[in-house]
Amino acid sequence: MTTAIDALLNVMVLAKECAGAFQADVYQALHERGVEPAHVIGTSAGAINSAVIAGNTPAVRIAVLTDVWHPLPTAMSWPRC
């Protein structure tokens, strides 16, 4: 039986427009509260975030996600973050 806590530890990461940066911020908020996913899966930008989460230790995930998403300029011609 899956509990609510188990469900929180399994993250499905979907993407639309600037969702990649939003997902990174949500992951950071969970990480700061001691919640780490047991499994991740994603599409598009979510696949990038999933790869970062799955491929790095918890200690460096936030730094890598920040490097990936937050240097994006705000005046981009495609979806603005």
mmCIF file of the N, C-alpha and C atoms, coordinates in Angstrom:
data_MODEL
# 
_entry.id   MODEL 
# 
loop_
_atom_site.group_PDB 
_atom_site.id 
_atom_site.type_symbol 
_atom_site.label_atom_id 
_atom_site.label_alt_id 
_atom_site.label_comp_id 
_atom_site.label_asym_id 
_atom_site.label_entity_id 
_atom_site.label_seq_id 
_atom_site.pdbx_PDB_ins_code 
_atom_site.Cartn_x 
_atom_site.Cartn_y 
_atom_site.Cartn_z 
_atom_site.occupancy 
_atom_site.B_iso_or_equiv 
_atom_site.pdbx_formal_charge 
_atom_site.auth_seq_id 
_atom_site.auth_comp_id 
_atom_site.auth_asym_id 
_atom_site.auth_atom_id 
_atom_site.pdbx_PDB_model_num 
ATOM 1   N N  . MET A 1 1  ? 0.839  -1.181 0.000   1.00 0.00 ? 1  MET A N  1 
ATOM 2   C CA . MET A 1 1  ? 0.000  0.000  0.000   1.00 0.00 ? 1  MET A CA 1 
ATOM 3   C C  . MET A 1 1  ? 0.886  1.248  0.000   1.00 0.00 ? 1  MET A C  1 
ATOM 4   N N  . THR A 1 2  ? 0.578  2.186  -0.866  1.00 0.00 ? 2  THR A N  1 
ATOM 5   C CA . THR A 1 2  ? 1.326  3.431  -0.952  1.00 0.00 ? 2  THR A CA 1 
ATOM 6   C C  . THR A 1 2  ? 0.708  4.461  -0.022  1.00 0.00 ? 2  THR A C  1 
ATOM 7   N N  . THR A 1 3  ? 1.544  5.050  0.820   1.00 0.00 ? 3  THR A N  1 
ATOM 8   C CA . THR A 1 3  ? 1.056  6.089  1.727   1.00 0.00 ? 3  THR A CA 1 
ATOM 9   C C  . THR A 1 3  ? 1.261  7.455  1.088   1.00 0.00 ? 3  THR A C  1 
ATOM 10  N N  . ALA A 1 4  ? 0.705  8.477  1.707   1.00 0.00 ? 4  ALA A N  1 
ATOM 11  C CA . ALA A 1 4  ? 0.878  9.837  1.201   1.00 0.00 ? 4  ALA A CA 1 
ATOM 12  C C  . ALA A 1 4  ? 2.346  10.232 1.199   1.00 0.00 ? 4  ALA A C  1 
ATOM 13  N N  . ILE A 1 5  ? 3.089  9.791  2.211   1.00 0.00 ? 5  ILE A N  1 
ATOM 14  C CA . ILE A 1 5  ? 4.525  10.095 2.268   1.00 0.00 ? 5  ILE A CA 1 
ATOM 15  C C  . ILE A 1 5  ? 5.246  9.432  1.110   1.00 0.00 ? 5  ILE A C  1 
ATOM 16  N N  . ASP A 1 6  ? 4.927  8.171  0.804   1.00 0.00 ? 6  ASP A N  1 
ATOM 17  C CA . ASP A 1 6  ? 5.534  7.490  -0.337  1.00 0.00 ? 6  ASP A CA 1 
ATOM 18  C C  . ASP A 1 6  ? 5.234  8.239  -1.629  1.00 0.00 ? 6  ASP A C  1 
ATOM 19  N N  . ALA A 1 7  ? 4.028  8.736  -1.771  1.00 0.00 ? 7  ALA A N  1 
ATOM 20  C CA . ALA A 1 7  ? 3.642  9.453  -2.978  1.00 0.00 ? 7  ALA A CA 1 
ATOM 21  C C  . ALA A 1 7  ? 4.444  10.738 -3.121  1.00 0.00 ? 7  ALA A C  1 
ATOM 22  N N  . LEU A 1 8  ? 4.732  11.410 -2.017  1.00 0.00 ? 8  LEU A N  1 
ATOM 23  C CA . LEU A 1 8  ? 5.531  12.627 -2.067  1.00 0.00 ? 8  LEU A CA 1 
ATOM 24  C C  . LEU A 1 8  ? 6.953  12.352 -2.536  1.00 0.00 ? 8  LEU A C  1 
ATOM 25  N N  . LEU A 1 9  ? 7.451  11.162 -2.270  1.00 0.00 ? 9  LEU A N  1 
ATOM 26  C CA . LEU A 1 9  ? 8.828  10.843 -2.604  1.00 0.00 ? 9  LEU A CA 1 
ATOM 27  C C  . LEU A 1 9  ? 8.994  10.346 -4.027  1.00 0.00 ? 9  LEU A C  1 
ATOM 28  N N  . ASN A 1 10 ? 7.923  10.226 -4.755  1.00 0.00 ? 10 ASN A N  1 
ATOM 29  C CA . ASN A 1 10 ? 7.963  9.867  -6.164  1.00 0.00 ? 10 ASN A CA 1 
ATOM 30  C C  . ASN A 1 10 ? 7.474  11.068 -6.953  1.00 0.00 ? 10 ASN A C  1 
ATOM 31  N N  . VAL A 1 11 ? 8.340  11.628 -7.769  1.00 0.00 ? 11 VAL A N  1 
ATOM 32  C CA . VAL A 1 11 ? 8.049  12.884 -8.429  1.00 0.00 ? 11 VAL A CA 1 
ATOM 33  C C  . VAL A 1 11 ? 7.905  12.670 -9.931  1.00 0.00 ? 11 VAL A C  1 
ATOM 34  N N  . MET A 1 12 ? 6.800  13.139 -10.486 1.00 0.00 ? 12 MET A N  1 
ATOM 35  C CA . MET A 1 12 ? 6.637  13.159 -11.938 1.00 0.00 ? 12 MET A CA 1 
ATOM 36  C C  . MET A 1 12 ? 6.809  14.604 -12.366 1.00 0.00 ? 12 MET A C  1 
ATOM 37  N N  . VAL A 1 13 ? 7.750  14.831 -13.264 1.00 0.00 ? 13 VAL A N  1 
ATOM 38  C CA . VAL A 1 13 ? 8.090  16.185 -13.666 1.00 0.00 ? 13 VAL A CA 1 
ATOM 39  C C  . VAL A 1 13 ? 7.643  16.406 -15.110 1.00 0.00 ? 13 VAL A C  1 
ATOM 40  N N  . LEU A 1 14 ? 6.626  17.244 -15.288 1.00 0.00 ? 14 LEU A N  1 
ATOM 41  C CA . LEU A 1 14 ? 6.121  17.575 -16.618 1.00 0.00 ? 14 LEU A CA 1 
ATOM 42  C C  . LEU A 1 14 ? 6.582  18.983 -16.979 1.00 0.00 ? 14 LEU A C  1 
ATOM 43  N N  . ALA A 1 15 ? 6.547  19.315 -18.248 1.00 0.00 ? 15 ALA A N  1 
ATOM 44  C CA . ALA A 1 15 ? 7.064  20.617 -18.651 1.00 0.00 ? 15 ALA A CA 1 
ATOM 45  C C  . ALA A 1 15 ? 6.075  21.376 -19.522 1.00 0.00 ? 15 ALA A C  1 
ATOM 46  N N  . LYS A 1 16 ? 6.032  22.660 -19.338 1.00 0.00 ? 16 LYS A N  1 
ATOM 47  C CA . LYS A 1 16 ? 5.281  23.560 -20.210 1.00 0.00 ? 16 LYS A CA 1 
ATOM 48  C C  . LYS A 1 16 ? 5.860  24.949 -19.989 1.00 0.00 ? 16 LYS A C  1 
ATOM 49  N N  . GLU A 1 17 ? 6.254  25.578 -21.080 1.00 0.00 ? 17 GLU A N  1 
ATOM 50  C CA . GLU A 1 17 ? 6.814  26.917 -21.052 1.00 0.00 ? 17 GLU A CA 1 
ATOM 51  C C  . GLU A 1 17 ? 7.974  27.004 -20.061 1.00 0.00 ? 17 GLU A C  1 
ATOM 52  N N  . CYS A 1 18 ? 7.850  27.742 -18.994 1.00 0.00 ? 18 CYS A N  1 
ATOM 53  C CA . CYS A 1 18 ? 8.954  27.956 -18.053 1.00 0.00 ? 18 CYS A CA 1 
ATOM 54  C C  . CYS A 1 18 ? 8.887  27.016 -16.858 1.00 0.00 ? 18 CYS A C  1 
ATOM 55  N N  . ALA A 1 19 ? 8.252  25.900 -17.063 1.00 0.00 ? 19 ALA A N  1 
ATOM 56  C CA . ALA A 1 19 ? 8.085  24.960 -15.955 1.00 0.00 ? 19 ALA A CA 1 
ATOM 57  C C  . ALA A 1 19 ? 9.411  24.450 -15.427 1.00 0.00 ? 19 ALA A C  1 
ATOM 58  N N  . GLY A 1 20 ? 10.434 24.390 -16.260 1.00 0.00 ? 20 GLY A N  1 
ATOM 59  C CA . GLY A 1 20 ? 11.731 23.873 -15.819 1.00 0.00 ? 20 GLY A CA 1 
ATOM 60  C C  . GLY A 1 20 ? 12.272 24.650 -14.638 1.00 0.00 ? 20 GLY A C  1 
ATOM 61  N N  . ALA A 1 21 ? 12.255 25.970 -14.717 1.00 0.00 ? 21 ALA A N  1 
ATOM 62  C CA . ALA A 1 21 ? 12.735 26.801 -13.616 1.00 0.00 ? 21 ALA A CA 1 
ATOM 63  C C  . ALA A 1 21 ? 11.813 26.672 -12.406 1.00 0.00 ? 21 ALA A C  1 
ATOM 64  N N  . PHE A 1 22 ? 10.509 26.619 -12.647 1.00 0.00 ? 22 PHE A N  1 
ATOM 65  C CA . PHE A 1 22 ? 9.555  26.446 -11.550 1.00 0.00 ? 22 PHE A CA 1 
ATOM 66  C C  . PHE A 1 22 ? 9.799  25.116 -10.832 1.00 0.00 ? 22 PHE A C  1 
ATOM 67  N N  . GLN A 1 23 ? 9.991  24.048 -11.613 1.00 0.00 ? 23 GLN A N  1 
ATOM 68  C CA . GLN A 1 23 ? 10.244 22.729 -11.026 1.00 0.00 ? 23 GLN A CA 1 
ATOM 69  C C  . GLN A 1 23 ? 11.504 22.754 -10.172 1.00 0.00 ? 23 GLN A C  1 
ATOM 70  N N  . ALA A 1 24 ? 12.533 23.433 -10.647 1.00 0.00 ? 24 ALA A N  1 
ATOM 71  C CA . ALA A 1 24 ? 13.776 23.528 -9.889  1.00 0.00 ? 24 ALA A CA 1 
ATOM 72  C C  . ALA A 1 24 ? 13.533 24.208 -8.544  1.00 0.00 ? 24 ALA A C  1 
ATOM 73  N N  . ASP A 1 25 ? 12.713 25.254 -8.553  1.00 0.00 ? 25 ASP A N  1 
ATOM 74  C CA . ASP A 1 25 ? 12.397 25.960 -7.311  1.00 0.00 ? 25 ASP A CA 1 
ATOM 75  C C  . ASP A 1 25 ? 11.570 25.086 -6.368  1.00 0.00 ? 25 ASP A C  1 
ATOM 76  N N  . VAL A 1 26 ? 10.633 24.326 -6.921  1.00 0.00 ? 26 VAL A N  1 
ATOM 77  C CA . VAL A 1 26 ? 9.832  23.414 -6.094  1.00 0.00 ? 26 VAL A CA 1 
ATOM 78  C C  . VAL A 1 26 ? 10.736 22.340 -5.495  1.00 0.00 ? 26 VAL A C  1 
ATOM 79  N N  . TYR A 1 27 ? 11.636 21.785 -6.315  1.00 0.00 ? 27 TYR A N  1 
ATOM 80  C CA . TYR A 1 27 ? 12.573 20.792 -5.782  1.00 0.00 ? 27 TYR A CA 1 
ATOM 81  C C  . TYR A 1 27 ? 13.393 21.393 -4.644  1.00 0.00 ? 27 TYR A C  1 
ATOM 82  N N  . GLN A 1 28 ? 13.863 22.628 -4.812  1.00 0.00 ? 28 GLN A N  1 
ATOM 83  C CA . GLN A 1 28 ? 14.658 23.265 -3.766  1.00 0.00 ? 28 GLN A CA 1 
ATOM 84  C C  . GLN A 1 28 ? 13.849 23.395 -2.472  1.00 0.00 ? 28 GLN A C  1 
ATOM 85  N N  . ALA A 1 29 ? 12.589 23.804 -2.581  1.00 0.00 ? 29 ALA A N  1 
ATOM 86  C CA . ALA A 1 29 ? 11.741 23.944 -1.393  1.00 0.00 ? 29 ALA A CA 1 
ATOM 87  C C  . ALA A 1 29 ? 11.568 22.598 -0.688  1.00 0.00 ? 29 ALA A C  1 
ATOM 88  N N  . LEU A 1 30 ? 11.344 21.532 -1.455  1.00 0.00 ? 30 LEU A N  1 
ATOM 89  C CA . LEU A 1 30 ? 11.219 20.206 -0.855  1.00 0.00 ? 30 LEU A CA 1 
ATOM 90  C C  . LEU A 1 30 ? 12.531 19.776 -0.219  1.00 0.00 ? 30 LEU A C  1 
ATOM 91  N N  . HIS A 1 31 ? 13.639 19.991 -0.923  1.00 0.00 ? 31 HIS A N  1 
ATOM 92  C CA . HIS A 1 31 ? 14.968 19.618 -0.425  1.00 0.00 ? 31 HIS A CA 1 
ATOM 93  C C  . HIS A 1 31 ? 15.265 20.322 0.904   1.00 0.00 ? 31 HIS A C  1 
ATOM 94  N N  . GLU A 1 32 ? 14.937 21.602 0.975   1.00 0.00 ? 32 GLU A N  1 
ATOM 95  C CA . GLU A 1 32 ? 15.185 22.373 2.199   1.00 0.00 ? 32 GLU A CA 1 
ATOM 96  C C  . GLU A 1 32 ? 14.358 21.870 3.378   1.00 0.00 ? 32 GLU A C  1 
ATOM 97  N N  . ARG A 1 33 ? 13.289 21.148 3.091   1.00 0.00 ? 33 ARG A N  1 
ATOM 98  C CA . ARG A 1 33 ? 12.452 20.575 4.155   1.00 0.00 ? 33 ARG A CA 1 
ATOM 99  C C  . ARG A 1 33 ? 12.767 19.103 4.391   1.00 0.00 ? 33 ARG A C  1 
ATOM 100 N N  . GLY A 1 34 ? 13.834 18.620 3.755   1.00 0.00 ? 34 GLY A N  1 
ATOM 101 C CA . GLY A 1 34 ? 14.270 17.250 3.968   1.00 0.00 ? 34 GLY A CA 1 
ATOM 102 C C  . GLY A 1 34 ? 13.537 16.206 3.161   1.00 0.00 ? 34 GLY A C  1 
ATOM 103 N N  . VAL A 1 35 ? 12.784 16.628 2.143   1.00 0.00 ? 35 VAL A N  1 
ATOM 104 C CA . VAL A 1 35 ? 12.039 15.692 1.306   1.00 0.00 ? 35 VAL A CA 1 
ATOM 105 C C  . VAL A 1 35 ? 12.834 15.446 0.029   1.00 0.00 ? 35 VAL A C  1 
ATOM 106 N N  . GLU A 1 36 ? 13.212 14.194 -0.201  1.00 0.00 ? 36 GLU A N  1 
ATOM 107 C CA . GLU A 1 36 ? 13.953 13.816 -1.401  1.00 0.00 ? 36 GLU A CA 1 
ATOM 108 C C  . GLU A 1 36 ? 13.163 12.743 -2.148  1.00 0.00 ? 36 GLU A C  1 
ATOM 109 N N  . PRO A 1 37 ? 13.065 12.851 -3.469  1.00 0.00 ? 37 PRO A N  1 
ATOM 110 C CA . PRO A 1 37 ? 12.311 11.858 -4.241  1.00 0.00 ? 37 PRO A CA 1 
ATOM 111 C C  . PRO A 1 37 ? 13.033 10.524 -4.303  1.00 0.00 ? 37 PRO A C  1 
ATOM 112 N N  . ALA A 1 38 ? 12.260 9.451  -4.256  1.00 0.00 ? 38 ALA A N  1 
ATOM 113 C CA . ALA A 1 38 ? 12.814 8.112  -4.437  1.00 0.00 ? 38 ALA A CA 1 
ATOM 114 C C  . ALA A 1 38 ? 12.948 7.802  -5.923  1.00 0.00 ? 38 ALA A C  1 
ATOM 115 N N  . HIS A 1 39 ? 12.049 8.357  -6.729  1.00 0.00 ? 39 HIS A N  1 
ATOM 116 C CA . HIS A 1 39 ? 12.046 8.144  -8.178  1.00 0.00 ? 39 HIS A CA 1 
ATOM 117 C C  . HIS A 1 39 ? 11.665 9.446  -8.866  1.00 0.00 ? 39 HIS A C  1 
ATOM 118 N N  . VAL A 1 40 ? 12.211 9.674  -10.054 1.00 0.00 ? 40 VAL A N  1 
ATOM 119 C CA . VAL A 1 40 ? 11.813 10.833 -10.855 1.00 0.00 ? 40 VAL A CA 1 
ATOM 120 C C  . VAL A 1 40 ? 11.622 10.392 -12.294 1.00 0.00 ? 40 VAL A C  1 
ATOM 121 N N  . ILE A 1 41 ? 10.719 11.071 -12.971 1.00 0.00 ? 41 ILE A N  1 
ATOM 122 C CA . ILE A 1 41 ? 10.487 10.838 -14.396 1.00 0.00 ? 41 ILE A CA 1 
ATOM 123 C C  . ILE A 1 41 ? 10.012 12.159 -14.975 1.00 0.00 ? 41 ILE A C  1 
ATOM 124 N N  . GLY A 1 42 ? 10.410 12.461 -16.199 1.00 0.00 ? 42 GLY A N  1 
ATOM 125 C CA . GLY A 1 42 ? 9.996  13.731 -16.761 1.00 0.00 ? 42 GLY A CA 1 
ATOM 126 C C  . GLY A 1 42 ? 10.032 13.740 -18.269 1.00 0.00 ? 42 GLY A C  1 
ATOM 127 N N  . THR A 1 43 ? 9.387  14.754 -18.831 1.00 0.00 ? 43 THR A N  1 
ATOM 128 C CA . THR A 1 43 ? 9.393  14.977 -20.275 1.00 0.00 ? 43 THR A CA 1 
ATOM 129 C C  . THR A 1 43 ? 9.870  16.396 -20.522 1.00 0.00 ? 43 THR A C  1 
ATOM 130 N N  . SER A 1 44 ? 10.500 16.612 -21.659 1.00 0.00 ? 44 SER A N  1 
ATOM 131 C CA . SER A 1 44 ? 10.945 17.934 -22.065 1.00 0.00 ? 44 SER A CA 1 
ATOM 132 C C  . SER A 1 44 ? 11.831 18.543 -20.981 1.00 0.00 ? 44 SER A C  1 
ATOM 133 N N  . ALA A 1 45 ? 11.502 19.730 -20.495 1.00 0.00 ? 45 ALA A N  1 
ATOM 134 C CA . ALA A 1 45 ? 12.308 20.351 -19.444 1.00 0.00 ? 45 ALA A CA 1 
ATOM 135 C C  . ALA A 1 45 ? 12.327 19.482 -18.190 1.00 0.00 ? 45 ALA A C  1 
ATOM 136 N N  . GLY A 1 46 ? 11.240 18.772 -17.960 1.00 0.00 ? 46 GLY A N  1 
ATOM 137 C CA . GLY A 1 46 ? 11.177 17.866 -16.819 1.00 0.00 ? 46 GLY A CA 1 
ATOM 138 C C  . GLY A 1 46 ? 12.187 16.735 -16.923 1.00 0.00 ? 46 GLY A C  1 
ATOM 139 N N  . ALA A 1 47 ? 12.508 16.320 -18.146 1.00 0.00 ? 47 ALA A N  1 
ATOM 140 C CA . ALA A 1 47 ? 13.524 15.288 -18.338 1.00 0.00 ? 47 ALA A CA 1 
ATOM 141 C C  . ALA A 1 47 ? 14.900 15.816 -17.946 1.00 0.00 ? 47 ALA A C  1 
ATOM 142 N N  . ILE A 1 48 ? 15.152 17.087 -18.239 1.00 0.00 ? 48 ILE A N  1 
ATOM 143 C CA . ILE A 1 48 ? 16.416 17.696 -17.829 1.00 0.00 ? 48 ILE A CA 1 
ATOM 144 C C  . ILE A 1 48 ? 16.502 17.721 -16.307 1.00 0.00 ? 48 ILE A C  1 
ATOM 145 N N  . ASN A 1 49 ? 15.440 18.188 -15.661 1.00 0.00 ? 49 ASN A N  1 
ATOM 146 C CA . ASN A 1 49 ? 15.430 18.233 -14.197 1.00 0.00 ? 49 ASN A CA 1 
ATOM 147 C C  . ASN A 1 49 ? 15.536 16.839 -13.595 1.00 0.00 ? 49 ASN A C  1 
ATOM 148 N N  . SER A 1 50 ? 14.834 15.888 -14.178 1.00 0.00 ? 50 SER A N  1 
ATOM 149 C CA . SER A 1 50 ? 14.906 14.518 -13.675 1.00 0.00 ? 50 SER A CA 1 
ATOM 150 C C  . SER A 1 50 ? 16.323 13.972 -13.775 1.00 0.00 ? 50 SER A C  1 
ATOM 151 N N  . ALA A 1 51 ? 16.992 14.259 -14.893 1.00 0.00 ? 51 ALA A N  1 
ATOM 152 C CA . ALA A 1 51 ? 18.371 13.793 -15.064 1.00 0.00 ? 51 ALA A CA 1 
ATOM 153 C C  . ALA A 1 51 ? 19.298 14.433 -14.036 1.00 0.00 ? 51 ALA A C  1 
ATOM 154 N N  . VAL A 1 52 ? 19.108 15.711 -13.772 1.00 0.00 ? 52 VAL A N  1 
ATOM 155 C CA . VAL A 1 52 ? 19.927 16.388 -12.761 1.00 0.00 ? 52 VAL A CA 1 
ATOM 156 C C  . VAL A 1 52 ? 19.679 15.784 -11.387 1.00 0.00 ? 52 VAL A C  1 
ATOM 157 N N  . ILE A 1 53 ? 18.417 15.566 -11.047 1.00 0.00 ? 53 ILE A N  1 
ATOM 158 C CA . ILE A 1 53 ? 18.076 15.006 -9.729  1.00 0.00 ? 53 ILE A CA 1 
ATOM 159 C C  . ILE A 1 53 ? 18.603 13.583 -9.597  1.00 0.00 ? 53 ILE A C  1 
ATOM 160 N N  . ALA A 1 54 ? 18.403 12.777 -10.635 1.00 0.00 ? 54 ALA A N  1 
ATOM 161 C CA . ALA A 1 54 ? 18.829 11.375 -10.571 1.00 0.00 ? 54 ALA A CA 1 
ATOM 162 C C  . ALA A 1 54 ? 20.346 11.223 -10.675 1.00 0.00 ? 54 ALA A C  1 
ATOM 163 N N  . GLY A 1 55 ? 21.012 12.147 -11.367 1.00 0.00 ? 55 GLY A N  1 
ATOM 164 C CA . GLY A 1 55 ? 22.430 11.987 -11.652 1.00 0.00 ? 55 GLY A CA 1 
ATOM 165 C C  . GLY A 1 55 ? 23.378 12.717 -10.732 1.00 0.00 ? 55 GLY A C  1 
ATOM 166 N N  . ASN A 1 56 ? 22.863 13.375 -9.719  1.00 0.00 ? 56 ASN A N  1 
ATOM 167 C CA . ASN A 1 56 ? 23.712 14.126 -8.790  1.00 0.00 ? 56 ASN A CA 1 
ATOM 168 C C  . ASN A 1 56 ? 23.332 13.815 -7.352  1.00 0.00 ? 56 ASN A C  1 
ATOM 169 N N  . THR A 1 57 ? 24.272 14.004 -6.464  1.00 0.00 ? 57 THR A N  1 
ATOM 170 C CA . THR A 1 57 ? 23.990 13.815 -5.046  1.00 0.00 ? 57 THR A CA 1 
ATOM 171 C C  . THR A 1 57 ? 23.116 14.962 -4.552  1.00 0.00 ? 57 THR A C  1 
ATOM 172 N N  . PRO A 1 58 ? 22.345 14.741 -3.494  1.00 0.00 ? 58 PRO A N  1 
ATOM 173 C CA . PRO A 1 58 ? 21.495 15.813 -2.978  1.00 0.00 ? 58 PRO A CA 1 
ATOM 174 C C  . PRO A 1 58 ? 22.276 17.092 -2.660  1.00 0.00 ? 58 PRO A C  1 
ATOM 175 N N  . ALA A 1 59 ? 23.523 16.953 -2.287  1.00 0.00 ? 59 ALA A N  1 
ATOM 176 C CA . ALA A 1 59 ? 24.321 18.124 -1.914  1.00 0.00 ? 59 ALA A CA 1 
ATOM 177 C C  . ALA A 1 59 ? 24.581 19.074 -3.074  1.00 0.00 ? 59 ALA A C  1 
ATOM 178 N N  . VAL A 1 60 ? 24.589 18.573 -4.311  1.00 0.00 ? 60 VAL A N  1 
ATOM 179 C CA . VAL A 1 60 ? 24.912 19.444 -5.451  1.00 0.00 ? 60 VAL A CA 1 
ATOM 180 C C  . VAL A 1 60 ? 23.740 19.674 -6.399  1.00 0.00 ? 60 VAL A C  1 
ATOM 181 N N  . ARG A 1 61 ? 22.613 19.024 -6.192  1.00 0.00 ? 61 ARG A N  1 
ATOM 182 C CA . ARG A 1 61 ? 21.475 19.159 -7.113  1.00 0.00 ? 61 ARG A CA 1 
ATOM 183 C C  . ARG A 1 61 ? 21.003 20.593 -7.263  1.00 0.00 ? 61 ARG A C  1 
ATOM 184 N N  . ILE A 1 62 ? 20.865 21.311 -6.169  1.00 0.00 ? 62 ILE A N  1 
ATOM 185 C CA . ILE A 1 62 ? 20.357 22.683 -6.219  1.00 0.00 ? 62 ILE A CA 1 
ATOM 186 C C  . ILE A 1 62 ? 21.293 23.562 -7.043  1.00 0.00 ? 62 ILE A C  1 
ATOM 187 N N  . ALA A 1 63 ? 22.596 23.423 -6.847  1.00 0.00 ? 63 ALA A N  1 
ATOM 188 C CA . ALA A 1 63 ? 23.556 24.231 -7.597  1.00 0.00 ? 63 ALA A CA 1 
ATOM 189 C C  . ALA A 1 63 ? 23.475 23.937 -9.093  1.00 0.00 ? 63 ALA A C  1 
ATOM 190 N N  . VAL A 1 64 ? 23.338 22.671 -9.446  1.00 0.00 ? 64 VAL A N  1 
ATOM 191 C CA . VAL A 1 64 ? 23.250 22.310 -10.868 1.00 0.00 ? 64 VAL A CA 1 
ATOM 192 C C  . VAL A 1 64 ? 21.944 22.817 -11.468 1.00 0.00 ? 64 VAL A C  1 
ATOM 193 N N  . LEU A 1 65 ? 20.829 22.632 -10.768 1.00 0.00 ? 65 LEU A N  1 
ATOM 194 C CA . LEU A 1 65 ? 19.544 23.124 -11.268 1.00 0.00 ? 65 LEU A CA 1 
ATOM 195 C C  . LEU A 1 65 ? 19.568 24.648 -11.434 1.00 0.00 ? 65 LEU A C  1 
ATOM 196 N N  . THR A 1 66 ? 20.195 25.345 -10.506 1.00 0.00 ? 66 THR A N  1 
ATOM 197 C CA . THR A 1 66 ? 20.313 26.798 -10.603 1.00 0.00 ? 66 THR A CA 1 
ATOM 198 C C  . THR A 1 66 ? 21.139 27.188 -11.816 1.00 0.00 ? 66 THR A C  1 
ATOM 199 N N  . ASP A 1 67 ? 22.243 26.481 -12.042 1.00 0.00 ? 67 ASP A N  1 
ATOM 200 C CA . ASP A 1 67 ? 23.079 26.765 -13.213 1.00 0.00 ? 67 ASP A CA 1 
ATOM 201 C C  . ASP A 1 67 ? 22.311 26.540 -14.510 1.00 0.00 ? 67 ASP A C  1 
ATOM 202 N N  . VAL A 1 68 ? 21.450 25.520 -14.521 1.00 0.00 ? 68 VAL A N  1 
ATOM 203 C CA . VAL A 1 68 ? 20.699 25.201 -15.738 1.00 0.00 ? 68 VAL A CA 1 
ATOM 204 C C  . VAL A 1 68 ? 19.625 26.245 -16.017 1.00 0.00 ? 68 VAL A C  1 
ATOM 205 N N  . TRP A 1 69 ? 18.830 26.635 -15.015 1.00 0.00 ? 69 TRP A N  1 
ATOM 206 C CA . TRP A 1 69 ? 17.621 27.418 -15.269 1.00 0.00 ? 69 TRP A CA 1 
ATOM 207 C C  . TRP A 1 69 ? 17.703 28.904 -14.954 1.00 0.00 ? 69 TRP A C  1 
ATOM 208 N N  . HIS A 1 70 ? 18.398 29.301 -13.941 1.00 0.00 ? 70 HIS A N  1 
ATOM 209 C CA . HIS A 1 70 ? 18.280 30.693 -13.513 1.00 0.00 ? 70 HIS A CA 1 
ATOM 210 C C  . HIS A 1 70 ? 19.153 31.700 -14.243 1.00 0.00 ? 70 HIS A C  1 
ATOM 211 N N  . PRO A 1 71 ? 20.130 31.281 -15.037 1.00 0.00 ? 71 PRO A N  1 
ATOM 212 C CA . PRO A 1 71 ? 20.835 32.291 -15.836 1.00 0.00 ? 71 PRO A CA 1 
ATOM 213 C C  . PRO A 1 71 ? 20.048 32.739 -17.072 1.00 0.00 ? 71 PRO A C  1 
ATOM 214 N N  . LEU A 1 72 ? 18.893 32.144 -17.320 1.00 0.00 ? 72 LEU A N  1 
ATOM 215 C CA . LEU A 1 72 ? 18.126 32.479 -18.515 1.00 0.00 ? 72 LEU A CA 1 
ATOM 216 C C  . LEU A 1 72 ? 17.722 33.957 -18.491 1.00 0.00 ? 72 LEU A C  1 
ATOM 217 N N  . PRO A 1 73 ? 17.928 34.657 -19.590 1.00 0.00 ? 73 PRO A N  1 
ATOM 218 C CA . PRO A 1 73 ? 17.528 36.070 -19.631 1.00 0.00 ? 73 PRO A CA 1 
ATOM 219 C C  . PRO A 1 73 ? 16.014 36.206 -19.576 1.00 0.00 ? 73 PRO A C  1 
ATOM 220 N N  . THR A 1 74 ? 15.552 37.287 -19.003 1.00 0.00 ? 74 THR A N  1 
ATOM 221 C CA . THR A 1 74 ? 14.104 37.482 -18.870 1.00 0.00 ? 74 THR A CA 1 
ATOM 222 C C  . THR A 1 74 ? 13.473 38.018 -20.145 1.00 0.00 ? 74 THR A C  1 
ATOM 223 N N  . ALA A 1 75 ? 14.263 38.514 -21.078 1.00 0.00 ? 75 ALA A N  1 
ATOM 224 C CA . ALA A 1 75 ? 13.706 39.098 -22.298 1.00 0.00 ? 75 ALA A CA 1 
ATOM 225 C C  . ALA A 1 75 ? 13.842 38.152 -23.488 1.00 0.00 ? 75 ALA A C  1 
ATOM 226 N N  . MET A 1 76 ? 13.648 36.863 -23.252 1.00 0.00 ? 76 MET A N  1 
ATOM 227 C CA . MET A 1 76 ? 13.738 35.893 -24.337 1.00 0.00 ? 76 MET A CA 1 
ATOM 228 C C  . MET A 1 76 ? 12.530 36.025 -25.249 1.00 0.00 ? 76 MET A C  1 
ATOM 229 N N  . SER A 1 77 ? 12.698 35.618 -26.497 1.00 0.00 ? 77 SER A N  1 
ATOM 230 C CA . SER A 1 77 ? 11.577 35.699 -27.424 1.00 0.00 ? 77 SER A CA 1 
ATOM 231 C C  . SER A 1 77 ? 10.626 34.518 -27.266 1.00 0.00 ? 77 SER A C  1 
ATOM 232 N N  . TRP A 1 78 ? 11.093 33.390 -26.751 1.00 0.00 ? 78 TRP A N  1 
ATOM 233 C CA . TRP A 1 78 ? 10.222 32.265 -26.476 1.00 0.00 ? 78 TRP A CA 1 
ATOM 234 C C  . TRP A 1 78 ? 9.950  32.248 -24.997 1.00 0.00 ? 78 TRP A C  1 
ATOM 235 N N  . PRO A 1 79 ? 9.089  31.390 -24.511 1.00 0.00 ? 79 PRO A N  1 
ATOM 236 C CA . PRO A 1 79 ? 8.453  31.564 -23.191 1.00 0.00 ? 79 PRO A CA 1 
ATOM 237 C C  . PRO A 1 79 ? 9.301  32.301 -22.167 1.00 0.00 ? 79 PRO A C  1 
ATOM 238 N N  . ARG A 1 80 ? 8.734  33.350 -21.670 1.00 0.00 ? 80 ARG A N  1 
ATOM 239 C CA . ARG A 1 80 ? 9.443  34.137 -20.664 1.00 0.00 ? 80 ARG A CA 1 
ATOM 240 C C  . ARG A 1 80 ? 9.242  33.541 -19.287 1.00 0.00 ? 80 ARG A C  1 
ATOM 241 N N  . CYS A 1 81 ? 10.318 33.480 -18.537 1.00 0.00 ? 81 CYS A N  1 
ATOM 242 C CA . CYS A 1 81 ? 10.270 32.906 -17.184 1.00 0.00 ? 81 CYS A CA 1 
ATOM 243 C C  . CYS A 1 81 ? 10.051 33.996 -16.165 1.00 0.00 ? 81 CYS A C  1 
# 
